[in-house]
Amino acid sequence: MVEKVITLENVSLLDFLGVENKNINEVASAFPKSKIVSRGNEIRIQGTTTEILQINDILNSLIDHYHKYGKVTEENVQNYLASEAEVKLIDEDEVLIYGTKGFIIKPKTLNQQKLVYAVRENDLVFAIGPAGTGKTYISVALAVKALKNKQVKKIIITRPAVEAGETLGFLPGDLKEKLDPYLRPIYDALFDMVPSEKLKYYMENNVIEIAPLAYMRGRTLNNAFILLDEAQNTTPMQIKMFLTRMGPNSKVIITGDTSQIDLPKRQKSGLIESIGILKDVEGIGIIELSGKDVVRHKLVKEIISAYDKFDKSQ
């Protein structure tokens, strides 16, 4: 752990730090592995050398901004944080894999890029955001890339079968056939990324396994890239069961949309509870995507924004 102290000179602390240090807290929240403390006119930073250099650059930019405009707002802080993230990401190769139709699959937004980096840095990552933000698609691409690079021996993708619920028994076929339509988005992503014959071979030999969450109970998942999708529909017990399946040399991504919970009204979402419990655990990344990351039809962004405004008004 390295420490650096920045001394603020000729600066109004309220105009720079914000009310109740809100501006500095905003910077701190962007670097959860580092510690940023403001006391008087000193800002003390503790963390890794890499992060301290990033934080130092951001704070110096904000100091320059203050001396130019006489004040720093929360929006200014967010803009400088975004700019720093873009600088960090711009030197990296963004391509994840090449799709079966020859197109490049890569993150298209800043938060999608953050998801990619979070997975590189952590063995367990939560990706939270509304529909259409690409959280599942990017997660599947990361899993396929890890398999192609022989970083893992298998891919396991699972979902809680909540929406199938009471109607499941009325569908024709065995359990797998009943669940396949529900898991269709996963298959669609895989068909984009893996040639059909190879995908068929992988699935027949359990190199790629797609299964309902209940099938994970009692297993230890080693040397695998594991994706839990639609995790907002897990109960606290289900997600705890899933999290404790993680074995050596495994990567786990948990995706979910907390605005689309299909559990009974009195049932708590395991996703929301687990984020609250695990947010300060080292080695776990939490990435929040928003309407700005929607990569579907442009109207989807407007729909999400309208619903957000409606929810806040209620």
C-alpha positions in Angstrom: 0.0 0.0 0.0 1.4 3.4 -1.1 0.4 6.8 0.3 0.4 10.2 -1.3 -0.7 13.6 0.2 -2.1 16.4 -1.9 -2.2 19.9 -0.3 -4.8 22.3 -1.5 -3.5 25.9 -1.7 -5.6 29.0 -2.4 -8.7 26.9 -2.6 -12.1 27.3 -1.0 -12.7 23.8 0.5 -16.4 24.0 0.2 -16.3 25.0 -3.4 -13.7 22.3 -4.2 -14.7 19.4 -2.0 -18.4 20.0 -2.2 -21.0 19.9 0.6 -20.1 17.2 3.1 -17.1 16.3 0.8 -19.4 15.0 -1.9 -17.0 15.6 -4.7 -14.1 13.7 -3.0 -16.5 10.9 -2.1 -17.5 10.7 -5.8 -13.8 10.2 -6.7 -13.4 7.6 -3.9 -16.4 5.6 -5.1 -14.7 5.2 -8.5 -11.7 3.7 -6.8 -13.1 1.3 -4.2 -9.7 -0.5 -3.6 -8.0 2.8 -2.6 -8.7 5.0 0.4 -9.1 8.8 0.0 -9.5 10.9 3.1 -9.9 14.7 3.2 -8.7 16.5 6.3 -8.5 20.3 6.3 -6.6 21.3 3.2 -5.0 17.9 2.8 -6.2 14.9 0.7 -4.5 11.7 1.7 -4.6 8.8 -0.8 -3.7 5.2 0.0 -3.7 2.4 -2.6 -1.7 0.8 -5.3 0.8 2.8 -7.3 -1.3 2.5 -10.5 -4.5 3.8 -8.8 -2.7 6.6 -6.9 -1.3 7.9 -10.2 -4.8 7.9 -11.7 -6.4 9.6 -8.7 -3.5 12.1 -8.6 -4.2 13.0 -12.3 -7.9 13.4 -11.6 -7.4 15.6 -8.6 -4.9 17.8 -10.3 -7.3 18.2 -13.2 -10.0 19.2 -10.8 -7.7 21.7 -9.1 -6.9 23.2 -12.5 -10.6 23.4 -13.1 -11.2 25.1 -9.8 -8.6 27.8 -10.5 -10.1 28.4 -13.9 -13.8 28.4 -13.0 -13.8 29.0 -9.2 -15.9 25.9 -8.4 -16.1 22.2 -8.9 -19.5 20.5 -9.3 -20.4 16.8 -9.0 -21.0 16.8 -12.8 -17.4 18.1 -13.3 -16.1 15.2 -11.2 -18.0 12.6 -13.2 -16.7 14.1 -16.4 -13.1 14.0 -15.3 -13.6 10.4 -14.0 -15.0 9.4 -17.4 -12.2 11.1 -19.2 -9.6 9.3 -17.1 -11.3 6.0 -17.7 -11.3 6.6 -21.5 -7.6 7.4 -21.4 -6.9 4.2 -19.5 -8.9 2.1 -21.9 -7.8 3.7 -25.2 -4.4 1.9 -25.2 -5.9 -1.5 -24.9 -7.1 -3.9 -27.6 -10.8 -3.7 -27.4 -11.6 -6.7 -29.6 -12.9 -9.6 -27.5 -13.6 -12.1 -30.3 -14.5 -12.3 -34.0 -18.1 -13.5 -34.6 -19.2 -16.3 -36.8 -20.3 -13.9 -39.5 -17.0 -12.1 -39.5 -18.0 -9.1 -37.4 -16.0 -7.8 -34.4 -17.4 -8.3 -31.0 -16.1 -5.7 -28.6 -17.4 -3.3 -25.9 -19.3 -0.4 -27.4 -19.7 1.9 -24.3 -17.5 3.0 -21.5 -19.3 0.9 -18.9 -19.1 -2.2 -21.1 -15.3 -1.5 -21.2 -15.3 -1.2 -17.5 -17.0 -4.6 -17.3 -14.2 -6.1 -19.4 -11.5 -4.7 -17.2 -13.3 -5.7 -14.0 -13.4 -9.3 -15.2 -9.7 -9.1 -15.9 -9.0 -7.8 -12.4 -11.4 -9.9 -10.4 -12.6 -13.5 -10.2 -16.2 -12.5 -9.4 -18.0 -9.6 -11.0 -21.5 -8.2 -10.7 -22.8 -6.5 -13.8 -26.0 -4.6 -13.0 -28.1 -2.6 -15.5 -31.3 -2.3 -17.5 -32.3 -4.4 -20.6 -30.3 -3.7 -23.7 -27.0 -2.6 -22.1 -25.1 -5.7 -23.5 -24.2 -7.0 -20.0 -25.1 -10.6 -21.0 -23.8 -10.5 -24.5 -20.4 -9.1 -23.4 -20.2 -11.6 -20.5 -20.8 -14.5 -23.0 -18.1 -13.1 -25.3 -15.7 -13.0 -22.4 -16.5 -16.6 -21.6 -16.0 -17.7 -25.2 -12.7 -15.8 -25.3 -11.4 -17.5 -22.2 -12.3 -20.9 -23.6 -10.7 -20.2 -26.9 -7.5 -19.0 -25.1 -7.6 -22.2 -23.0 -7.8 -20.1 -19.8 -10.7 -22.3 -18.7 -11.8 -25.8 -19.7 -15.6 -25.2 -19.8 -18.3 -22.5 -19.8 -21.3 -22.8 -17.6 -24.3 -20.5 -18.1 -27.3 -20.6 -15.8 -30.5 -18.7 -15.1 -33.1 -19.0 -12.3 -36.2 -20.5 -14.0 -38.6 -18.1 -12.3 -40.6 -16.9 -15.2 -41.2 -20.5 -16.4 -42.9 -21.0 -13.0 -46.3 -22.5 -12.9 -46.6 -22.9 -16.7 -43.5 -25.0 -17.0 -45.4 -28.3 -16.5 -47.8 -27.5 -19.4 -45.0 -27.2 -21.9 -44.2 -30.2 -24.1 -41.0 -32.3 -23.8 -38.5 -33.0 -21.0 -37.1 -30.4 -18.6 -34.3 -29.3 -21.0 -36.8 -28.8 -23.9 -39.1 -26.9 -21.6 -36.4 -24.6 -20.5 -34.6 -24.1 -23.9 -37.0 -21.3 -25.1 -36.4 -19.4 -21.8 -32.6 -19.7 -22.3 -32.9 -18.6 -26.0 -31.0 -15.3 -25.5 -28.0 -17.3 -24.4 -28.1 -19.6 -27.4 -28.5 -16.6 -29.7 -25.3 -15.0 -28.3 -23.4 -18.3 -28.6 -24.5 -18.8 -32.2 -23.0 -15.3 -32.9 -19.7 -16.3 -31.5 -19.1 -20.0 -32.1 -19.5 -21.9 -35.4 -22.6 -24.1 -35.3 -20.8 -27.5 -35.6 -18.3 -26.5 -33.0 -21.0 -25.3 -30.7 -22.9 -28.6 -31.1 -19.7 -30.5 -30.2 -19.1 -28.3 -27.2 -22.6 -28.8 -25.9 -22.7 -32.5 -26.5 -19.5 -32.9 -24.6 -20.5 -30.5 -21.8 -17.7 -28.1 -22.7 -20.4 -25.5 -22.9 -23.2 -26.2 -20.4 -26.5 -24.2 -20.2 -28.7 -25.2 -17.3 -31.2 -23.8 -14.8 -29.8 -22.6 -11.6 -31.2 -25.6 -9.6 -28.7 -27.8 -11.4 -25.8 -26.1 -9.8 -26.7 -27.3 -6.3 -24.0 -29.7 -4.8 -21.4 -29.0 -7.5 -18.0 -27.5 -7.3 -17.2 -25.6 -10.5 -13.5 -25.8 -11.3 -11.5 -24.4 -14.3 -14.7 -22.8 -15.6 -16.1 -19.5 -16.7 -19.5 -19.3 -15.1 -22.3 -16.8 -15.9 -25.4 -16.4 -13.8 -27.8 -14.4 -15.9 -31.1 -12.7 -14.7 -29.8 -12.9 -11.1 -32.4 -10.4 -9.9 -34.8 -13.4 -9.9 -32.7 -15.4 -7.4 -33.7 -15.7 -3.8 -31.0 -15.0 -1.1 -30.5 -18.7 -0.6 -30.2 -19.5 -4.3 -27.5 -16.9 -4.9 -25.6 -17.9 -1.8 -25.7 -21.5 -3.0 -24.4 -20.4 -6.4 -21.6 -18.2 -5.0 -20.3 -21.1 -2.9 -20.0 -23.4 -6.0 -17.0 -21.4 -7.2 -13.9 -23.6 -7.4 -10.2 -23.0 -8.2 -9.3 -21.3 -11.5 -12.8 -20.0 -12.1 -14.3 -16.7 -13.2 -17.8 -15.8 -12.4 -20.0 -13.0 -13.8 -23.4 -12.3 -12.3 -25.7 -10.2 -14.3 -29.1 -8.7 -13.5 -31.6 -5.9 -13.8 -33.0 -4.8 -10.5 -35.8 -2.9 -12.2 -37.3 -6.2 -13.6 -37.7 -8.5 -10.6 -40.2 -11.3 -11.2 -40.2 -12.8 -7.8 -43.3 -12.8 -5.6 -43.8 -9.3 -4.0 -42.8 -10.4 -0.5 -39.7 -12.3 -1.7 -36.4 -10.4 -1.4 -34.1 -10.4 -4.4 -30.9 -12.4 -3.7 -29.0 -10.1 -6.2 -29.8 -6.9 -4.3 -29.0 -8.5 -0.9 -25.7 -10.1 -2.1 -24.4 -6.8 -3.5 -25.0 -5.1 -0.2 -23.2 -7.9 1.7 -20.2 -8.3 -0.7 -19.6 -4.7 -1.9 -16.5 -4.3 0.3 -15.0 -7.7 -0.3 -11.6 -7.5 -2.1 -11.5 -9.4 -5.4 -15.2 -8.7 -6.2 -16.0 -6.1 -8.9 -19.4 -4.4 -9.2 -20.2 -2.6 -12.5 -23.3 -0.6 -13.0 -24.6 0.0 -16.5 -27.3 2.6 -17.3 -29.6 3.8 -20.1 -26.5 5.4 -21.7 -25.1 1.9 -22.4 -28.2 0.7 -24.3 -27.1 -0.7 -27.6 -30.5 -1.8 -28.9 -33.0 0.4 -30.8 -32.6 4.1 -29.9 -36.1 4.1 -28.5 -35.1 1.6 -25.7 -33.0 4.4 -24.1 -36.0 6.7 -24.1 -38.3 3.9 -22.7 -35.9 3.2 -19.9 -35.5 6.9 -19.1 -39.3 7.4 -19.1 -39.8 4.5 -16.7 -37.0 5.8 -14.4 -38.7 9.2 -14.2 -42.1 7.5 -13.5 -40.6 5.3 -10.8 -39.0 8.3 -9.1 -42.3 10.2 -9.1 -44.2 7.4 -7.4 
